[in-house]
């Protein structure tokens, strides 16, 4: 069996695989645009929607209802993973990625144009949930394809780096989203921001989606998928094969995602509530801290992915999970002094821990499955984990804090999440590049 992380022969010339750079940029750009859409919803669900779509509710009840619509996007992801994961292993990566981009973009623009509760009454939050459902289905099918797009054009032994392209999307999209919202919040009065300002960020995604669509339409199918089709190895029932032949891989990949998801929700969603309501900071303070943390992630995520190409991937991932459990109590102690500087530093460090799990996450999840089942298996693991990770995290944070009034239970929640991820890593496998290298050599022959 070929050893994991094979080294190139001494003195060998390292050439960039054909199409790899273009695919990396396309994967990064596409997920950045789509997570821009998703991120503006995340922020709006904490700061805007409770007031304009659930105005007649108690303060915490309105927040819980708003976070419920946020959770719908995660709950819908498995639908996207099932539908598009199957298509991705049967008809290829490119066509699926075009469909998911359009689905998310159209839904986001429509949210920006949706009249609020004062105009439509109960129909307004109902339509909001349906549009959020469409967003979630699109994202559920997007991630697996974006990861495979960059990694299958790249070198299998460097999958940690090549796969990180899709992982840069969330912080890049989050950076753009929070930047736009921060500018709007700073230049508009609270009344104007709530009345129409927040809509600008949603409507602006139309331009971004058109740009992303032009890039994806020019892409070719990945070399690995071409080789799979040429060999007649494309599965007829990829979902069934994943459940019947790869159950351990599915469990390992899904559990590995729990801690990164919960951690990200803490710093990019719940902190917007905690810092403004409990620490007395402004919305601009919180959004600024998230912006800076996301900017650092742009470099840390690909660096973390590349690091795991040199060192054991599961070890690096596991160390970051343990570090998360230790750090969260320290973070809450840091911010009790209500210092904006300490909040910013704390968010940057927290998102750095996230980067060292999220950077190698794509490569870790995809390499648990054989190439012919990789879109379906990866999409299922990623989206199913999202339901018990990121989907319920803001709800759990809010409910725990409302019930207890202290942050200890939140730190305990992160501890449990870290332990779950460590279990997933323990039962997973290290990468073996022989299959991928064979397929790529055949495709390029």
C-alpha positions in Angstrom: 0.0 0.0 0.0 1.3 3.5 -0.8 2.3 5.4 2.3 0.5 8.5 3.1 2.0 11.9 2.1 4.4 10.6 -0.5 7.4 12.8 -1.0 8.6 13.6 -4.5 12.0 12.3 -5.6 14.9 14.5 -4.8 15.6 17.0 -7.5 12.3 16.4 -9.3 10.8 19.4 -11.0 7.6 20.5 -9.5 5.1 21.6 -12.1 1.6 23.0 -11.4 -1.0 20.4 -12.6 -2.8 21.6 -15.8 -5.9 23.7 -14.8 -5.2 23.5 -11.1 -4.7 27.2 -10.5 -7.9 28.1 -12.5 -9.9 25.5 -10.6 -8.5 26.8 -7.3 -9.6 30.3 -8.1 -13.0 29.2 -9.3 -13.5 27.1 -6.2 -12.5 29.9 -3.9 -14.4 32.6 -5.8 -17.6 30.5 -6.0 -17.8 29.6 -2.4 -16.8 33.1 -1.4 -19.7 34.5 -3.3 -22.1 31.9 -2.0 -21.0 32.3 1.6 -21.4 36.0 1.3 -25.0 35.3 0.7 -25.1 32.9 3.7 -23.1 35.2 6.0 -25.3 38.3 5.5 -28.2 36.1 6.6 -26.3 35.0 9.7 -25.7 38.5 10.8 -29.1 39.8 9.9 -30.7 36.9 11.8 -29.0 38.2 15.0 -29.4 42.0 14.5 -32.3 42.7 12.1 -34.8 39.9 11.6 -36.1 39.7 15.2 -37.2 43.3 14.9 -38.8 43.4 11.4 -40.1 39.8 10.9 -40.9 38.9 14.5 -41.8 42.3 16.1 -44.6 41.2 18.3 -42.5 38.6 20.2 -40.7 38.8 23.5 -37.1 39.9 23.0 -35.6 36.4 23.6 -38.5 34.7 21.9 -38.0 36.9 18.8 -34.3 36.1 18.8 -35.0 32.4 19.1 -37.5 32.6 16.2 -35.0 34.4 14.1 -32.2 31.9 14.8 -34.7 29.2 13.9 -34.9 30.6 10.4 -31.1 30.6 10.4 -31.2 26.9 11.5 -33.6 26.1 8.6 -30.7 26.7 6.2 -28.6 24.1 7.9 -31.5 21.6 8.2 -32.0 22.0 4.4 -28.4 21.2 3.6 -28.8 17.4 3.7 -31.5 17.7 1.0 -28.9 19.5 -1.1 -26.3 17.0 -0.2 -28.5 14.1 -1.2 -29.8 15.6 -4.4 -26.7 17.2 -5.7 -24.3 14.7 -4.2 -25.9 12.0 -6.2 -25.8 14.1 -9.4 -22.2 15.1 -8.8 -21.0 11.5 -8.8 -23.1 10.6 -11.8 -23.0 13.6 -14.2 -20.0 15.5 -12.9 -19.0 18.4 -10.8 -19.2 21.4 -13.1 -23.0 21.4 -14.0 -24.0 20.8 -10.4 -21.9 23.8 -9.3 -23.6 26.1 -11.8 -27.1 25.1 -10.5 -26.1 25.6 -6.8 -24.8 29.0 -7.5 -28.0 30.1 -9.2 -30.2 28.6 -6.4 -28.4 30.5 -3.6 -28.1 33.7 -5.5 -31.7 34.0 -6.6 -32.9 33.1 -3.1 -30.7 35.8 -1.5 -31.9 38.6 -3.9 -35.5 37.7 -3.1 -34.8 37.9 0.6 -33.5 41.4 0.0 -36.7 42.4 -1.7 -39.1 40.7 0.8 -41.6 43.0 2.5 -41.5 42.8 6.3 -44.1 41.8 8.9 -45.7 45.3 8.8 -46.6 44.8 5.2 -47.3 41.0 4.7 -48.0 39.9 8.3 -47.4 36.3 9.0 -46.7 35.6 5.3 -43.4 37.6 5.6 -41.6 35.2 8.0 -43.2 32.2 6.1 -41.7 33.3 2.8 -38.4 34.1 4.6 -38.2 30.5 5.8 -38.9 29.1 2.3 -36.2 31.3 0.8 -33.8 30.3 3.6 -34.7 26.7 2.7 -33.6 27.3 -0.9 -30.4 28.8 0.3 -29.6 25.8 2.5 -30.3 23.3 -0.3 -27.9 25.2 -2.6 -25.2 25.3 0.0 -25.7 21.6 0.8 -24.9 20.7 -2.8 -22.2 23.4 -3.3 -19.5 22.4 -0.8 -18.7 18.9 -2.0 -18.4 20.0 -5.6 -16.3 23.0 -4.8 -13.8 20.9 -2.8 -13.6 18.3 -5.5 -13.2 21.0 -8.2 -9.9 22.2 -6.7 -8.6 19.0 -5.2 -9.2 16.9 -8.3 -7.3 19.3 -10.5 -4.5 19.4 -8.0 -2.1 16.8 -6.8 -3.5 14.1 -4.5 -0.4 14.2 -2.2 -1.1 18.0 -1.7 -4.8 17.6 -1.1 -4.7 19.6 2.1 -3.7 22.7 0.3 -5.7 22.3 -2.9 -8.9 21.5 -1.0 -8.5 24.6 1.2 -9.7 26.7 -1.7 -13.4 26.0 -0.9 -12.6 26.5 2.8 -11.4 30.0 2.2 -14.9 30.8 0.9 -16.7 31.2 4.3 -14.3 33.7 5.9 -14.0 35.6 2.5 -17.7 35.7 2.2 -18.0 36.6 5.9 -15.5 39.3 5.4 -17.4 40.8 2.5 -20.8 40.5 4.2 -19.7 42.0 7.5 -17.8 44.7 5.7 -20.9 45.8 3.8 -23.1 45.6 6.8 -20.5 47.5 9.0 -20.4 50.3 6.4 -24.2 50.5 6.2 -24.5 50.4 10.0 -21.9 53.2 10.4 -23.4 55.5 7.7 -27.1 55.0 8.3 -29.2 55.7 11.3 -30.6 52.7 13.2 -34.1 53.5 11.7 -32.8 53.7 8.1 -30.7 50.5 8.6 -33.7 48.6 9.8 -36.0 50.1 7.2 -33.9 49.5 4.1 -30.2 49.6 4.7 -29.8 45.8 5.4 -31.5 45.1 2.1 -28.6 46.6 0.1 -26.3 43.8 1.2 -28.7 41.1 0.0 -29.5 42.8 -3.3 -25.8 43.4 -4.1 -25.3 39.6 -4.3 -26.9 39.7 -7.8 -23.7 41.3 -9.2 -21.6 38.8 -7.3 -23.5 35.8 -8.6 -23.3 36.9 -12.2 -19.5 37.2 -11.8 -19.2 33.7 -10.2 -21.5 32.2 -12.9 -19.2 33.5 -15.7 -16.2 31.8 -14.1 -17.9 28.5 -13.6 -19.4 28.3 -17.0 -15.8 28.4 -18.5 -14.6 25.5 -16.4 -13.9 22.0 -17.7 -14.9 18.8 -15.9 -12.3 17.6 -13.4 -9.6 15.1 -14.6 -10.5 12.6 -11.9 -14.2 12.5 -12.9 -13.2 12.2 -16.6 -11.1 9.2 -15.7 -13.8 7.6 -13.6 -16.2 7.9 -16.5 -13.6 6.6 -19.0 -13.1 3.5 -16.8 -16.8 2.9 -16.5 -16.6 3.3 -12.7 -19.3 6.0 -12.2 -21.7 4.6 -9.5 -25.3 4.0 -10.4 -26.5 4.5 -6.8 -23.9 6.5 -5.0 -26.0 7.2 -1.9 -26.8 3.6 -1.3 -23.2 2.6 -1.7 -22.1 5.2 0.8 -24.5 4.0 3.4 -23.8 0.3 2.8 -20.1 0.2 2.0 -18.7 3.3 3.8 -20.6 3.7 7.1 -17.4 4.2 9.2 -16.1 6.8 6.8 -19.5 8.6 6.9 -19.5 8.7 10.7 -15.9 9.8 11.0 -16.3 12.6 8.4 -19.5 13.8 10.0 -18.2 13.9 13.6 -15.0 15.7 12.5 -17.1 18.7 11.5 -19.0 19.3 14.8 -16.5 21.3 16.7 -15.5 23.7 13.8 -19.2 24.3 13.1 -20.1 25.1 16.7 -17.0 27.3 17.2 -17.7 29.3 14.1 -21.3 29.9 15.1 -20.1 31.1 18.5 -17.9 33.8 17.1 -19.8 34.9 14.0 -23.4 34.6 15.2 -23.9 34.4 18.9 -21.1 36.9 19.8 -23.1 39.6 17.9 -25.8 39.1 20.5 -23.7 38.5 23.6 -21.3 41.5 23.1 -24.1 44.0 22.2 -26.6 42.9 24.8 -24.5 41.7 27.7 -21.2 43.6 27.3 -22.8 46.9 26.1 -20.7 47.1 23.0 -21.9 48.5 19.7 -22.7 46.5 16.6 -19.8 48.2 14.9 -17.4 46.9 17.6 -18.6 43.3 17.1 -18.6 43.4 13.3 -15.2 45.0 13.3 -13.8 42.1 15.4 -15.3 39.5 13.1 -13.9 41.3 10.1 -10.4 41.3 11.5 -10.7 37.6 12.5 -12.0 36.7 9.1 -9.1 38.5 7.4 -6.6 36.5 9.3 -8.4 33.3 8.3 -7.8 34.1 4.6 -4.1 33.2 5.2 -4.5 30.7 8.0 -6.9 28.3 6.3 -4.7 27.5 3.3 -1.6 27.5 5.6 -3.3 25.0 7.9 -4.3 22.8 4.9 -0.7 22.9 3.6 0.6 22.1 7.1 -1.3 18.9 7.1 0.3 17.8 3.8 3.6 17.7 5.7 2.4 16.4 9.1 -0.3 14.0 10.1 -3.6 15.5 9.2 -5.6 14.0 12.0 -3.0 15.1 14.6 -3.0 18.7 13.5 -6.8 18.7 13.4 -7.0 17.1 16.8 -4.6 19.5 18.5 -6.8 22.4 17.3 -9.9 20.7 18.7 -8.2 20.3 22.1 -7.0 23.9 22.0 -10.6 25.1 21.3 -11.9 23.4 24.5 -9.1 25.0 26.6 -9.4 28.4 25.0 -13.2 29.2 25.2 -13.2 29.7 29.0 -10.2 32.0 28.7 -11.9 34.0 25.9 -15.0 34.7 28.1 -12.8 35.8 31.0 -10.9 38.1 28.6 -14.1 39.9 27.4 -15.7 40.5 30.8 -13.8 43.7 31.2 -15.7 45.0 28.2 -12.6 46.0 26.3 -13.1 46.3 22.5 -9.4 45.5 22.0 -9.6 42.3 24.1 -12.8 41.3 22.3 -11.1 41.7 18.9 -8.0 39.8 20.0 -10.2 37.1 21.5 -12.2 36.7 18.3 -9.0 36.6 16.1 -7.6 33.8 18.3 -10.9 31.9 18.3 -11.2 32.0 14.5 -7.5 31.0 14.3 -8.4 27.8 16.2 -11.3 27.4 13.8 -8.9 27.8 10.8 -6.7 25.0 11.9 -9.6 22.6 11.9 -11.5 24.1 9.0 -8.4 24.4 6.7 -7.8 20.6 6.6 -11.4 19.7 7.0 -12.2 19.4 3.3 -9.3 17.2 2.6 -9.9 15.0 5.6 -13.6 14.5 4.8 -13.1 13.8 1.1 -10.2 11.3 1.6 -12.4 9.1 3.8 -14.2 8.0 0.6 -13.1 6.4 -2.6 -13.0 8.8 -5.6 -16.1 7.3 -7.3 -18.2 8.0 -4.2 -16.5 11.2 -3.1 -19.2 13.8 -4.0 -22.0 11.9 -2.4 -20.1 10.8 0.6 -18.5 14.2 1.3 -21.7 16.1 0.8 -23.7 13.7 3.1 -21.1 13.9 5.9 -20.8 17.7 5.6 -24.5 18.4 5.5 -25.7 15.9 8.1 -23.1 17.1 10.6 -24.3 20.7 9.9 -27.7 19.8 11.3 -26.3 18.8 14.8 -23.4 21.3 14.6 -24.0 24.8 13.1 -27.7 24.5 12.7 -28.6 24.3 16.3 -25.6 26.0 17.8 -27.0 29.6 17.9 -30.3 28.2 19.3 -28.4 26.3 22.0 -26.2 29.2 22.9 -29.2 31.5 23.2 -31.3 29.0 25.2 -28.5 28.1 27.5 -27.6 31.8 28.2 -31.3 32.8 28.7 -31.8 29.9 31.2 -28.6 30.3 33.2 -27.3 33.8 32.6 -23.7 32.7 32.5 -21.1 31.6 30.0 -20.0 28.5 31.8 -22.6 26.3 30.1 -21.5 27.7 26.7 -17.9 26.7 27.4 -19.1 23.2 28.4 -21.0 23.0 25.1 -17.8 23.7 23.2 -16.0 21.1 25.3 -18.5 18.4 24.4 -18.3 19.5 20.7 -14.5 19.2 20.8 -14.7 15.7 22.3 -17.1 14.6 19.6 -14.7 15.8 16.9 -11.8 14.0 18.5 -13.8 10.7 18.4 -14.5 11.3 14.7 -10.8 11.8 14.0 -9.8 8.7 16.0 -12.0 6.4 13.9 -11.0 7.9 10.6 -8.2 7.0 8.2 -5.1 8.7 7.0 -4.9 9.6 3.3 -3.6 7.1 0.7 -2.9 8.7 -2.6 -2.4 5.7 -4.8 -6.0 5.7 -6.2 -6.0 9.4 -6.9 -2.5 9.4 -8.5 -3.5 6.5 -10.8 -6.7 8.2 -11.9 -4.9 11.5 -12.5 -2.1 9.8 -14.5 -4.7 8.0 -16.6 -6.6 11.2 -17.2 -3.5 13.1 -18.3 -1.9 10.4 -20.3 
